Amino acid sequence: MDISRKSFIQLLGASVAGGPFLANSGLTRQSSRPVADLSAHLGLASYTLLSFSLDEVIDTLKKLDIKHVALKSMHLPLESSDDEIMKLAEKVRSNGLNLYGVGVIYMKTADEVDNAFRYAKAAGVKTIIGVPNHELLPQTNDLVKKYNIKMAIHNHGPGDEMYPSPETIMKKIVNLDSRIGVCLDIGHAVRIGLDASTEARRCGNRLYDIHLKDVNVAAAEGGSVEIGRGIIDIPAFIKTLSKIKYQGVMGLEYEKDGEDPFMGLAESVGYSRAVMQMT
């Protein structure tokens, strides 16, 4: 049955209580229990709601009791003036939300790097989730120092010639400012044949953001599925984050059913929260 946008927003509140339900549903892998509650770190990558307005994103986050959000350009337009950006950012924060990051932002020219940092500064965020071309990394390094804003470079898996894996990112940034690090997209990592927990450990203290998701197959054709229904061992991954004392946000990114994401998003949030709360 199709769910209207209004119903979507109203029903999202049910997923706040979904954690305990899913913990008893048999969906979790009891053999890989996390060692600490990381549920306070759960956030949302707003690309999940690419077909929805910023107001609807805000309402969704409040219904889900999620405090952290990174906004994509369809919700906080890159071409906006500083004043427009500040007003939209204040709208998010006035609703009790932590606008911690922006992106993913692709940077293919020097002007696009400059604009990304202008945009992030106006938004008052601490992290840009971005993809600067290799030749633009020296400029990125300079601006990270100037603005004291982190750059979390995003891996995109199969077909990405720039940064297919976290390892390719780490090799490029090893001699750069320590505020340049990695946004680990575990779905893309697994699609290229990597293990999510191994990649988190590889990034170490330069792991600044995570896109939390699940996929149906460890191959280039792998697609997004509800978290807990795919092949990624989410409990093992959360346990790894606890062990390495990860302090950042786990931005849930659900890319299936973009026009009608309610059921999958609610299930994914409930499952993730349940796993994070297990001890």
C-alpha positions as CSV (number, residue, x, y, z in Angstrom):
1,M,0.0,0.0,0.0
2,D,1.3,3.5,-0.9
3,I,2.0,5.8,2.0
4,S,1.4,9.5,1.6
5,R,4.0,12.1,2.7
6,K,1.7,13.2,5.5
7,S,1.3,9.6,6.7
8,F,5.1,9.1,6.3
9,I,5.8,12.0,8.7
10,Q,3.1,10.9,11.2
11,L,4.1,7.3,11.3
12,L,7.8,7.8,11.7
13,G,7.2,8.2,15.4
14,A,6.5,4.5,15.7
15,S,10.1,3.7,14.8
16,V,11.4,5.4,17.9
17,A,10.1,2.4,19.8
18,G,11.3,0.1,17.1
19,G,14.6,-0.8,18.7
20,P,13.3,-3.0,21.5
21,F,10.9,-4.6,19.0
22,L,13.6,-5.5,16.5
23,A,15.9,-6.7,19.2
24,N,13.4,-9.4,19.9
25,S,12.5,-10.1,16.3
26,G,15.4,-12.4,15.4
27,L,16.9,-9.9,13.0
28,T,20.0,-9.2,15.1
29,R,23.1,-11.4,15.0
30,Q,23.6,-12.3,18.7
31,S,27.0,-13.7,18.0
32,S,28.5,-10.2,17.5
33,R,27.1,-8.2,20.3
34,P,28.4,-4.6,20.6
35,V,30.1,-3.7,23.9
36,A,28.7,-0.2,24.4
37,D,25.6,1.9,23.5
38,L,26.4,4.1,20.6
39,S,22.8,5.0,19.8
40,A,23.4,8.7,20.7
41,H,25.8,8.8,17.7
42,L,23.0,7.8,15.2
43,G,22.3,10.5,12.6
44,L,20.9,10.9,9.1
45,A,22.4,11.7,5.8
46,S,19.7,13.8,4.3
47,Y,20.2,12.3,0.8
48,T,18.0,9.5,2.3
49,L,15.1,12.0,1.9
50,L,16.1,13.5,-1.4
51,S,12.5,13.8,-2.6
52,F,11.4,15.6,0.5
53,S,11.6,19.2,1.6
54,L,13.9,20.5,4.4
55,D,10.8,21.0,6.6
56,E,9.9,17.3,6.0
57,V,13.5,16.3,6.8
58,I,13.3,18.2,10.1
59,D,9.9,16.7,11.0
60,T,11.3,13.2,10.2
61,L,14.3,13.6,12.4
62,K,12.1,14.8,15.3
63,K,9.7,11.9,14.9
64,L,12.7,9.5,14.8
65,D,14.3,11.2,17.8
66,I,17.5,11.6,15.8
67,K,19.6,14.6,16.7
68,H,22.4,14.7,14.1
69,V,22.0,15.5,10.4
70,A,24.3,16.2,7.4
71,L,22.5,18.1,4.7
72,K,22.8,17.5,1.0
73,S,22.5,20.3,-1.5
74,M,18.8,19.6,-2.3
75,H,18.0,20.6,1.3
76,L,20.7,23.3,1.7
77,P,21.5,24.6,-1.8
78,L,25.2,25.1,-2.6
79,E,24.5,28.2,-4.7
80,S,22.7,30.0,-1.8
81,S,24.1,33.2,-0.4
82,D,25.7,33.2,3.0
83,D,22.6,34.9,4.5
84,E,20.3,32.2,3.0
85,I,22.5,29.4,4.3
86,M,22.6,30.9,7.8
87,K,18.9,31.2,7.9
88,L,18.3,27.6,6.8
89,A,20.9,26.3,9.2
90,E,19.3,28.2,12.0
91,K,15.9,26.7,11.1
92,V,17.5,23.2,11.6
93,R,19.2,24.1,14.9
94,S,16.1,25.9,16.3
95,N,14.4,22.5,16.1
96,G,16.9,21.0,18.5
97,L,19.0,19.3,15.8
98,N,22.7,19.1,15.4
99,L,23.6,20.2,11.9
100,Y,27.1,18.7,12.0
101,G,28.0,18.4,8.4
102,V,27.2,19.0,4.7
103,G,27.6,16.8,1.7
104,V,28.5,14.8,-0.2
105,I,30.0,17.8,-2.2
106,Y,32.0,17.0,-5.4
107,M,34.9,19.4,-6.1
108,K,36.3,19.3,-9.6
109,T,37.6,22.9,-9.8
110,A,39.4,25.4,-7.5
111,D,36.3,27.5,-7.4
112,E,34.2,24.6,-6.2
113,V,36.7,23.9,-3.3
114,D,36.5,27.6,-2.3
115,N,32.7,27.5,-2.5
116,A,32.4,24.3,-0.4
117,F,34.3,25.9,2.5
118,R,32.4,29.2,2.1
119,Y,29.2,27.2,2.3
120,A,30.3,25.1,5.3
121,K,31.4,28.2,7.2
122,A,28.1,30.0,6.6
123,A,26.3,26.8,7.7
124,G,28.4,26.7,10.9
125,V,29.3,23.0,10.4
126,K,32.4,21.2,11.6
127,T,32.7,18.7,8.7
128,I,32.4,18.7,5.0
129,I,31.7,15.3,3.5
130,G,33.4,15.7,0.1
131,V,35.2,14.5,-3.0
132,P,37.9,16.9,-4.0
133,N,39.9,16.0,-7.1
134,H,43.4,14.7,-6.4
135,E,45.0,17.8,-7.8
136,L,42.9,20.0,-5.5
137,L,44.1,18.4,-2.2
138,P,46.8,21.0,-1.6
139,Q,44.2,23.7,-1.8
140,T,41.8,21.7,0.4
141,N,44.6,21.3,2.9
142,D,45.1,25.1,3.0
143,L,41.4,25.8,3.6
144,V,41.1,23.1,6.3
145,K,43.7,25.0,8.2
146,K,42.2,28.4,7.4
147,Y,38.7,27.5,8.5
148,N,39.3,24.7,11.0
149,I,36.7,22.6,9.2
150,K,37.3,18.9,8.7
151,M,37.1,17.3,5.2
152,A,35.8,13.7,5.4
153,I,36.5,12.3,1.9
154,H,33.9,9.8,0.8
155,N,34.6,6.4,-0.9
156,H,32.3,5.5,-3.7
157,G,33.3,1.9,-4.5
158,P,33.1,0.2,-7.9
159,G,33.5,2.5,-10.8
160,D,34.9,5.4,-8.8
161,E,38.3,6.3,-10.3
162,M,39.0,9.0,-7.7
163,Y,38.4,7.3,-4.3
164,P,37.0,3.8,-4.6
165,S,38.1,2.6,-1.2
166,P,39.2,4.1,2.2
167,E,42.7,2.9,1.5
168,T,42.9,5.0,-1.6
169,I,41.9,8.0,0.5
170,M,44.3,7.3,3.3
171,K,47.2,7.0,0.8
172,K,46.4,10.5,-0.6
173,I,46.0,12.2,2.7
174,V,48.8,10.6,4.8
175,N,51.0,13.7,4.6
176,L,48.2,16.3,4.8
177,D,46.6,18.0,7.8
178,S,45.1,15.6,10.2
179,R,41.7,17.3,9.8
180,I,41.5,15.7,6.4
181,G,40.1,12.2,6.9
182,V,37.5,9.7,5.7
183,C,33.7,9.4,5.5
184,L,33.5,5.6,5.4
185,D,30.5,4.5,3.3
186,I,30.2,0.9,4.4
187,G,27.9,-0.1,1.5
188,H,30.3,1.1,-1.2
189,A,33.2,-0.5,0.7
190,V,31.4,-3.9,0.8
191,R,30.4,-3.6,-2.9
192,I,34.1,-3.5,-3.8
193,G,34.8,-6.6,-1.7
194,L,36.0,-5.0,1.5
195,D,35.1,-5.7,5.1
196,A,33.4,-2.8,6.9
197,S,35.0,-3.4,10.2
198,T,38.5,-3.8,8.7
199,E,38.1,-0.5,6.9
200,A,37.0,1.3,10.1
201,R,40.2,0.1,11.8
202,R,42.3,1.0,8.8
203,C,41.1,4.6,9.0
204,G,41.8,4.8,12.8
205,N,41.7,8.3,14.2
206,R,41.1,9.8,10.7
207,L,37.6,8.3,10.5
208,Y,35.4,11.4,10.8
209,D,32.1,10.3,9.4
210,I,30.2,7.1,8.5
211,H,27.4,6.4,6.0
212,L,25.6,3.5,7.7
213,K,23.7,1.3,5.3
214,D,23.2,-2.3,4.1
215,V,23.4,-3.9,0.7
216,N,22.1,-7.1,-0.8
217,V,25.3,-8.4,-2.4
218,A,29.0,-7.8,-2.2
219,A,29.4,-6.8,-5.8
220,A,29.3,-3.8,-8.1
221,E,25.6,-4.5,-8.7
222,G,24.8,-4.5,-5.0
223,G,21.8,-2.4,-4.1
224,S,20.5,-0.7,-0.9
225,V,18.3,-2.7,1.4
226,E,16.8,-2.2,4.8
227,I,19.6,-2.3,7.4
228,G,19.7,-5.8,8.9
229,R,18.3,-7.5,5.8
230,G,21.4,-7.4,3.8
231,I,24.9,-9.0,4.0
232,I,26.8,-6.5,6.1
233,D,27.3,-7.7,9.7
234,I,26.1,-4.5,11.3
235,P,26.5,-5.7,14.9
236,A,30.1,-6.6,14.3
237,F,30.7,-3.2,12.7
238,I,29.1,-1.4,15.7
239,K,31.2,-3.5,18.0
240,T,34.3,-2.4,16.1
241,L,33.4,1.3,16.3
242,S,33.0,0.9,20.1
243,K,36.4,-0.8,20.4
244,I,38.2,1.9,18.4
245,K,36.3,4.6,20.4
246,Y,34.7,6.2,17.4
247,Q,33.4,9.6,18.5
248,G,31.7,10.8,15.2
249,V,28.2,10.4,13.8
250,M,26.9,7.3,12.1
251,G,24.8,8.9,9.3
252,L,22.2,6.4,8.2
253,E,21.8,6.6,4.5
254,Y,18.8,4.6,3.0
255,E,18.8,4.8,-0.8
256,K,16.0,2.3,-1.6
257,D,12.5,3.5,-2.3
258,G,13.5,7.2,-2.7
259,E,9.9,8.4,-3.4
260,D,8.4,6.4,-0.6
261,P,11.0,5.5,2.0
262,F,8.9,5.2,5.1
263,M,8.9,1.4,5.8
264,G,12.5,0.8,5.0
265,L,13.8,3.9,6.8
266,A,11.7,3.2,9.9
267,E,12.9,-0.4,10.0
268,S,16.5,0.6,9.4
269,V,16.5,3.1,12.3
270,G,14.8,0.7,14.6
271,Y,17.2,-2.1,13.8
272,S,20.3,0.2,14.1
273,R,19.2,1.6,17.4
274,A,18.5,-1.8,18.8
275,V,21.9,-3.1,17.9
276,M,23.6,0.0,19.3
277,Q,21.8,-0.3,22.6
278,M,22.7,-4.0,23.1
279,T,25.3,-4.7,25.8
